[in-house]
Amino acid sequence: MTVRYGRLDWLTPDELDPEQRRVYDIITGGPRARDARTLPVTDGEGRLIGPFAPMLAHPRIAEIMQTLGAAMRYEIDLSPRAREIATLAVAAARRSSFEWYAHSLLGRAAGLTEDELAALADRCMAPSFSAEEALIWRIVTALGGDGDLDDKLFDESREKLGDACLVDLIALVGHYEFLSRSLRVWRTPVPEGHQPKFPGE
C-alpha cells in the first residue's frame, strides 16, 4: 500500500530508481548519519524524513542540496550553538515547523536552553546569548527581512566576524529559506508524535 508524505508518495528504499537510490545512499550514509541519534534521517521503513524525500523526484537537485546542507551543518566556521541560533531564526521567520522540529533537536544537543528556544520561536534575541551570538542573530534576522544589511550592521559584521563568516551566514540563510519553501510546498509533516510549532503553516 502506498503511503503518503505530505503531498507525495513516500517511497521505501526498494521503490527508488537507481539514481534516486544512489542519492539516498549518499544522504543516509554521509555526515548526517553522525547526528541520526539526535535527528533521525529515515523512518522505521527506511523512508527519508524531511526535505530530501520530495527532492528525490529530481535526484541531481537532491544531491546538490544535500552537499550544500552538509557544508552548512559541518563545515562552516561557527560554533554549533551559533549555527543553530542562525538556523532556528530562519525557521521562525519562515514559520517552518519541520525545520523548527529538526533544528530544535540539534539546538538542544548544541546547548540551547528552553528559554533560548522560546525566544527564538518568538523571533527575539535571548539575553543569555553571547555578544557574537547576538550579532549573528541580528545578521540573520536582517537577511530574513528585507534581505540586506545596512552599512552599520555590515561594517560591524565584517569587523567582528570577518568576511568568510559573513559569506557563511548569507549562504546559511539562503539554504534554509530554500528548504523552508520546499517543506511548505510539499506539506512535509513533522514526524508522528510531534506537534507542528507553527500551526496553519
Secondary structure, 3 states (H helix, E strand, C coil): CCEEECCEEECCHHHCCHHHHHHHHHHHHCHHHHHCCCCCCECCCCCECCCHHHHCCCHHHHHHHHHHHHHHHHCCCCCHHHHHHHHHHHHHHHCCHHHHHHHHHHHHHCCCCHHHHHHHHCCCCCCCCCHHHHHHHHHHHHHHHCCCCCHHHHHHHHHHCCHHHHHHHHHHHHHHHHHHHHHHHCCCCCCCCCCCCCCCC
